[in-house]
Amino acid sequence: MTTRKIVVGAHYGLRDWLAQRFTAVTMAVYTLVLLGWLVALPELTYGTWAGMFASTWMKVLSLLALLSLAWHAWVGVRDIFMDYIKPTGLRFFLLIATIVALAGYALWAIMILWSV
C-alpha cells in the first residue's frame, strides 16, 4: 500500500525556488548597474540623479527591479506565513494585507519613477 502526500497551501517547489533566484539575480544586476553608473559620474547632484532616471532604459530597468522586489518579497513572506501562522483566518488576513501593501508600494514607486 502506498501513501500519497497531499500538498496544500503555498505552492512549494521548483517554481518558487526559481522565482526567488531569478528575482534575486535581477535585483543584483540592477544594483551593479546603479553602482557602476554612480561611480562613473564626476559628481552627484540632483540634476545628474534626475537625468539618470529620465532615460527610458533606466526607467524600464528600475521597473523590472521594482517588480522583482515585490515578487521576491511576496514569495518569501507567503512562505513564512504558510509555515508559521497556523490559524487559517489570521493567515488569510495577513496574506491579503501583504498583497495590498506590496501592490500599493509597487504602484506608488511606479508613479514616482514615471513622473521623472
Secondary structure, DSSP 8 states (H G I E B T S, - for coil): --------SS--SHHHHHHHHHHHHHHHHHHHHHHHHHHH-SS--HHHHHHHHHSHHHHHHHHHHHHHHHHHHHHHHHHHHHHH--SHHHHHHHHHHHHHHHHHHHHHHHHHHHT-
